Structures are given as structure tokens and as C-alpha cells.
């Protein structure tokens, strides 16, 4: 059962990274480089 928990944790982590990357990509695409830099600083 531990293997299933580890797989699901890695799946959640992967989806989170992809979602954040996708969000930053959309901000860069629609808002330009200044908006993406502002968003990146706000996330930190």
C-alpha cells in the first residue's frame, strides 16, 4: 500500500509543477515579460 501512496504523491507533485508552469506560460503569453516577472516575484 505504501507504493500507491508514493505514486499518488508524485502524481500530485507533477500536476502542481505542470499547473504552475502552465500558469506562468499563459501570463508570459498574454501579459508579456514584465507581467511574468512580477508573477514570479509574487510567488516567491
PDB file of N, CA, C and O in Angstrom, chain B, residues numbered from 101:
ATOM      1  N   UNK B 101       0.812  -1.193   0.000  1.00  0.00           N
ATOM      2  CA  UNK B 101       0.000   0.000   0.000  1.00  0.00           C
ATOM      3  C   UNK B 101       0.860   1.263   0.000  1.00  0.00           C
ATOM      4  O   UNK B 101       0.428   2.300  -0.503  1.00  0.00           O
ATOM      5  N   UNK B 102       2.061   1.189   0.553  1.00  0.00           N
ATOM      6  CA  UNK B 102       2.957   2.344   0.554  1.00  0.00           C
ATOM      7  C   UNK B 102       3.303   2.780  -0.860  1.00  0.00           C
ATOM      8  O   UNK B 102       3.444   3.974  -1.126  1.00  0.00           O
ATOM      9  N   UNK B 103       3.443   1.816  -1.776  1.00  0.00           N
ATOM     10  CA  UNK B 103       3.785   2.166  -3.155  1.00  0.00           C
ATOM     11  C   UNK B 103       2.696   3.021  -3.787  1.00  0.00           C
ATOM     12  O   UNK B 103       3.004   3.961  -4.520  1.00  0.00           O
ATOM     13  N   UNK B 104       1.447   2.722  -3.524  1.00  0.00           N
ATOM     14  CA  UNK B 104       0.346   3.504  -4.081  1.00  0.00           C
ATOM     15  C   UNK B 104       0.359   4.933  -3.537  1.00  0.00           C
ATOM     16  O   UNK B 104       0.088   5.880  -4.276  1.00  0.00           O
ATOM     17  N   UNK B 105       0.669   5.090  -2.269  1.00  0.00           N
ATOM     18  CA  UNK B 105       0.719   6.432  -1.677  1.00  0.00           C
ATOM     19  C   UNK B 105       1.846   7.231  -2.315  1.00  0.00           C
ATOM     20  O   UNK B 105       1.661   8.403  -2.645  1.00  0.00           O
ATOM     21  N   UNK B 106       3.015   6.614  -2.492  1.00  0.00           N
ATOM     22  CA  UNK B 106       4.144   7.317  -3.106  1.00  0.00           C
ATOM     23  C   UNK B 106       3.810   7.714  -4.544  1.00  0.00           C
ATOM     24  O   UNK B 106       4.117   8.830  -4.963  1.00  0.00           O
ATOM     25  N   UNK B 107       3.193   6.823  -5.292  1.00  0.00           N
ATOM     26  CA  UNK B 107       2.843   7.153  -6.672  1.00  0.00           C
ATOM     27  C   UNK B 107       1.867   8.325  -6.712  1.00  0.00           C
ATOM     28  O   UNK B 107       2.027   9.236  -7.524  1.00  0.00           O
ATOM     29  N   UNK B 108       0.865   8.308  -5.849  1.00  0.00           N
ATOM     30  CA  UNK B 108      -0.108   9.387  -5.874  1.00  0.00           C
ATOM     31  C   UNK B 108       0.530  10.705  -5.428  1.00  0.00           C
ATOM     32  O   UNK B 108       0.176  11.763  -5.947  1.00  0.00           O
ATOM     33  N   UNK B 109       1.461  10.656  -4.477  1.00  0.00           N
ATOM     34  CA  UNK B 109       2.146  11.884  -4.056  1.00  0.00           C
ATOM     35  C   UNK B 109       2.962  12.465  -5.205  1.00  0.00           C
ATOM     36  O   UNK B 109       2.944  13.675  -5.433  1.00  0.00           O
ATOM     37  N   UNK B 110       3.675  11.610  -5.924  1.00  0.00           N
ATOM     38  CA  UNK B 110       4.460  12.098  -7.060  1.00  0.00           C
ATOM     39  C   UNK B 110       3.546  12.614  -8.161  1.00  0.00           C
ATOM     40  O   UNK B 110       3.887  13.571  -8.856  1.00  0.00           O
ATOM     41  N   UNK B 111       2.399  11.990  -8.320  1.00  0.00           N
ATOM     42  CA  UNK B 111       1.443  12.459  -9.329  1.00  0.00           C
ATOM     43  C   UNK B 111       0.929  13.847  -8.995  1.00  0.00           C
ATOM     44  O   UNK B 111       0.813  14.705  -9.870  1.00  0.00           O
ATOM     45  N   UNK B 112       0.620  14.063  -7.716  1.00  0.00           N
ATOM     46  CA  UNK B 112       0.141  15.377  -7.286  1.00  0.00           C
ATOM     47  C   UNK B 112       1.233  16.425  -7.472  1.00  0.00           C
ATOM     48  O   UNK B 112       0.966  17.536  -7.931  1.00  0.00           O
ATOM     49  N   UNK B 113       2.465  16.064  -7.111  1.00  0.00           N
ATOM     50  CA  UNK B 113       3.588  17.000  -7.268  1.00  0.00           C
ATOM     51  C   UNK B 113       3.801  17.348  -8.739  1.00  0.00           C
ATOM     52  O   UNK B 113       4.022  18.510  -9.081  1.00  0.00           O
ATOM     53  N   UNK B 114       3.734  16.343  -9.604  1.00  0.00           N
ATOM     54  CA  UNK B 114       3.931  16.585 -11.036  1.00  0.00           C
ATOM     55  C   UNK B 114       2.838  17.493 -11.591  1.00  0.00           C
ATOM     56  O   UNK B 114       3.130  18.411 -12.357  1.00  0.00           O
ATOM     57  N   UNK B 115       1.578  17.247 -11.211  1.00  0.00           N
ATOM     58  CA  UNK B 115       0.481  18.089 -11.687  1.00  0.00           C
ATOM     59  C   UNK B 115       0.616  19.515 -11.172  1.00  0.00           C
ATOM     60  O   UNK B 115       0.290  20.465 -11.884  1.00  0.00           O
ATOM     61  N   UNK B 116       1.090  19.671  -9.949  1.00  0.00           N
ATOM     62  CA  UNK B 116       1.278  21.013  -9.390  1.00  0.00           C
ATOM     63  C   UNK B 116       2.341  21.778 -10.164  1.00  0.00           C
ATOM     64  O   UNK B 116       2.155  22.948 -10.499  1.00  0.00           O
ATOM     65  N   UNK B 117       3.460  21.110 -10.446  1.00  0.00           N
ATOM     66  CA  UNK B 117       4.543  21.753 -11.202  1.00  0.00           C
ATOM     67  C   UNK B 117       4.053  22.120 -12.601  1.00  0.00           C
ATOM     68  O   UNK B 117       4.325  23.218 -13.088  1.00  0.00           O
ATOM     69  N   UNK B 118       3.333  21.207 -13.245  1.00  0.00           N
ATOM     70  CA  UNK B 118       2.813  21.489 -14.589  1.00  0.00           C
ATOM     71  C   UNK B 118       1.801  22.639 -14.560  1.00  0.00           C
ATOM     72  O   UNK B 118       1.802  23.486 -15.453  1.00  0.00           O
ATOM     73  N   UNK B 119       0.956  22.672 -13.557  1.00  0.00           N
ATOM     74  CA  UNK B 119      -0.048  23.740 -13.461  1.00  0.00           C
ATOM     75  C   UNK B 119       0.616  25.100 -13.258  1.00  0.00           C
ATOM     76  O   UNK B 119       0.241  26.081 -13.901  1.00  0.00           O
ATOM     77  N   UNK B 120       1.606  25.157 -12.358  1.00  0.00           N
ATOM     78  CA  UNK B 120       2.304  26.429 -12.129  1.00  0.00           C
ATOM     79  C   UNK B 120       3.069  26.865 -13.380  1.00  0.00           C
ATOM     80  O   UNK B 120       3.068  28.043 -13.736  1.00  0.00           O
ATOM     81  N   UNK B 121       3.719  25.912 -14.041  1.00  0.00           N
ATOM     82  CA  UNK B 121       4.429  26.231 -15.282  1.00  0.00           C
ATOM     83  C   UNK B 121       3.479  26.714 -16.362  1.00  0.00           C
ATOM     84  O   UNK B 121       3.777  27.660 -17.091  1.00  0.00           O
ATOM     85  N   UNK B 122       2.334  26.057 -16.457  1.00  0.00           N
ATOM     86  CA  UNK B 122       1.333  26.478 -17.439  1.00  0.00           C
ATOM     87  C   UNK B 122       0.780  27.857 -17.145  1.00  0.00           C
ATOM     88  O   UNK B 122       0.565  28.657 -18.056  1.00  0.00           O
ATOM     89  N   UNK B 123       0.548  28.137 -15.863  1.00  0.00           N
ATOM     90  CA  UNK B 123       0.038  29.455 -15.487  1.00  0.00           C
ATOM     91  C   UNK B 123       1.056  30.536 -15.823  1.00  0.00           C
ATOM     92  O   UNK B 123       0.697  31.580 -16.368  1.00  0.00           O
ATOM     93  N   UNK B 124       2.326  30.292 -15.499  1.00  0.00           N
ATOM     94  CA  UNK B 124       3.354  31.286 -15.825  1.00  0.00           C
ATOM     95  C   UNK B 124       3.496  31.448 -17.334  1.00  0.00           C
ATOM     96  O   UNK B 124       3.739  32.553 -17.819  1.00  0.00           O
ATOM     97  N   UNK B 125       3.346  30.353 -18.080  1.00  0.00           N
ATOM     98  CA  UNK B 125       3.425  30.438 -19.538  1.00  0.00           C
ATOM     99  C   UNK B 125       2.292  31.291 -20.096  1.00  0.00           C
ATOM    100  O   UNK B 125       2.505  32.101 -20.998  1.00  0.00           O
ATOM    101  N   UNK B 126       1.085  31.109 -19.557  1.00  0.00           N
ATOM    102  CA  UNK B 126      -0.045  31.914 -20.021  1.00  0.00           C
ATOM    103  C   UNK B 126       0.140  33.384 -19.669  1.00  0.00           C
ATOM    104  O   UNK B 126      -0.186  34.264 -20.465  1.00  0.00           O
ATOM    105  N   UNK B 127       0.665  33.646 -18.479  1.00  0.00           N
ATOM    106  CA  UNK B 127       0.932  35.040 -18.092  1.00  0.00           C
ATOM    107  C   UNK B 127       1.958  35.648 -19.033  1.00  0.00           C
ATOM    108  O   UNK B 127       1.807  36.792 -19.464  1.00  0.00           O
ATOM    109  N   UNK B 128       2.992  34.896 -19.351  1.00  0.00           N
ATOM    110  CA  UNK B 128       4.016  35.385 -20.265  1.00  0.00           C
ATOM    111  C   UNK B 128       3.426  35.619 -21.655  1.00  0.00           C
ATOM    112  O   UNK B 128       3.730  36.618 -22.307  1.00  0.00           O
ATOM    113  N   UNK B 129       2.581  34.693 -22.098  1.00  0.00           N
ATOM    114  CA  UNK B 129       1.995  34.794 -23.433  1.00  0.00           C
ATOM    115  C   UNK B 129       1.066  35.996 -23.549  1.00  0.00           C
ATOM    116  O   UNK B 129       1.136  36.740 -24.528  1.00  0.00           O
ATOM    117  N   UNK B 130       0.201  36.193 -22.565  1.00  0.00           N
ATOM    118  CA  UNK B 130      -0.809  37.243 -22.666  1.00  0.00           C
ATOM    119  C   UNK B 130      -0.382  38.563 -22.021  1.00  0.00           C
ATOM    120  O   UNK B 130      -0.855  39.628 -22.418  1.00  0.00           O
ATOM    121  N   UNK B 131       0.505  38.497 -21.033  1.00  0.00           N
ATOM    122  CA  UNK B 131       0.848  39.718 -20.317  1.00  0.00           C
ATOM    123  C   UNK B 131       2.213  40.275 -20.654  1.00  0.00           C
ATOM    124  O   UNK B 131       2.527  41.400 -20.268  1.00  0.00           O
ATOM    125  N   UNK B 132       3.027  39.523 -21.360  1.00  0.00           N
ATOM    126  CA  UNK B 132       4.364  39.978 -21.684  1.00  0.00           C
ATOM    127  C   UNK B 132       5.354  39.619 -20.593  1.00  0.00           C
ATOM    128  O   UNK B 132       4.973  39.072 -19.559  1.00  0.00           O
ATOM    129  N   UNK B 133       6.609  39.922 -20.816  1.00  0.00           N
ATOM    130  CA  UNK B 133       7.685  39.533 -19.912  1.00  0.00           C
ATOM    131  C   UNK B 133       7.573  40.248 -18.568  1.00  0.00           C
ATOM    132  O   UNK B 133       7.893  39.660 -17.535  1.00  0.00           O
ATOM    133  N   UNK B 134       7.125  41.504 -18.559  1.00  0.00           N
ATOM    134  CA  UNK B 134       7.022  42.254 -17.301  1.00  0.00           C
ATOM    135  C   UNK B 134       6.014  41.605 -16.362  1.00  0.00           C
ATOM    136  O   UNK B 134       6.262  41.502 -15.160  1.00  0.00           O
ATOM    137  N   UNK B 135       4.884  41.170 -16.900  1.00  0.00           N
ATOM    138  CA  UNK B 135       3.856  40.536 -16.071  1.00  0.00           C
ATOM    139  C   UNK B 135       4.352  39.200 -15.535  1.00  0.00           C
ATOM    140  O   UNK B 135       4.086  38.868 -14.380  1.00  0.00           O
ATOM    141  N   UNK B 136       5.065  38.430 -16.347  1.00  0.00           N
ATOM    142  CA  UNK B 136       5.583  37.133 -15.902  1.00  0.00           C
ATOM    143  C   UNK B 136       6.614  37.319 -14.799  1.00  0.00           C
ATOM    144  O   UNK B 136       6.635  36.547 -13.840  1.00  0.00           O
ATOM    145  N   UNK B 137       7.461  38.319 -14.917  1.00  0.00           N
ATOM    146  CA  UNK B 137       8.467  38.571 -13.895  1.00  0.00           C
ATOM    147  C   UNK B 137       7.793  39.000 -12.597  1.00  0.00           C
ATOM    148  O   UNK B 137       8.207  38.572 -11.519  1.00  0.00           O
ATOM    149  N   UNK B 138       6.783  39.819 -12.680  1.00  0.00           N
ATOM    150  CA  UNK B 138       6.035  40.251 -11.495  1.00  0.00           C
ATOM    151  C   UNK B 138       5.374  39.063 -10.826  1.00  0.00           C
ATOM    152  O   UNK B 138       5.400  38.953  -9.600  1.00  0.00           O
ATOM    153  N   UNK B 139       4.784  38.174 -11.604  1.00  0.00           N
ATOM    154  CA  UNK B 139       4.119  36.985 -11.049  1.00  0.00           C
ATOM    155  C   UNK B 139       5.136  36.066 -10.393  1.00  0.00           C
ATOM    156  O   UNK B 139       4.868  35.512  -9.327  1.00  0.00           O
ATOM    157  N   UNK B 140       6.292  35.895 -11.006  1.00  0.00           N
ATOM    158  CA  UNK B 140       7.327  35.031 -10.451  1.00  0.00           C
ATOM    159  C   UNK B 140       7.827  35.578  -9.111  1.00  0.00           C
ATOM    160  O   UNK B 140       8.069  34.811  -8.180  1.00  0.00           O
ATOM    161  N   UNK B 141       7.980  36.885  -9.013  1.00  0.00           N
ATOM    162  CA  UNK B 141       8.415  37.505  -7.769  1.00  0.00           C
ATOM    163  C   UNK B 141       7.322  37.359  -6.705  1.00  0.00           C
ATOM    164  O   UNK B 141       7.627  37.145  -5.532  1.00  0.00           O
ATOM    165  N   UNK B 142       6.072  37.471  -7.099  1.00  0.00           N
ATOM    166  CA  UNK B 142       4.957  37.363  -6.151  1.00  0.00           C
ATOM    167  C   UNK B 142       4.858  35.945  -5.598  1.00  0.00           C
ATOM    168  O   UNK B 142       4.475  35.765  -4.442  1.00  0.00           O
ATOM    169  N   UNK B 143       5.197  34.933  -6.403  1.00  0.00           N
ATOM    170  CA  UNK B 143       5.120  33.541  -5.948  1.00  0.00           C
ATOM    171  C   UNK B 143       6.189  33.277  -4.897  1.00  0.00           C
ATOM    172  O   UNK B 143       5.941  32.552  -3.933  1.00  0.00           O
ATOM    173  N   UNK B 144       7.363  33.850  -5.069  1.00  0.00           N
ATOM    174  CA  UNK B 144       8.421  33.670  -4.079  1.00  0.00           C
ATOM    175  C   UNK B 144       7.983  34.264  -2.798  1.00  0.00           C
ATOM    176  O   UNK B 144       8.724  34.228  -1.816  1.00  0.00           O
TER     177      UNK B 144
END
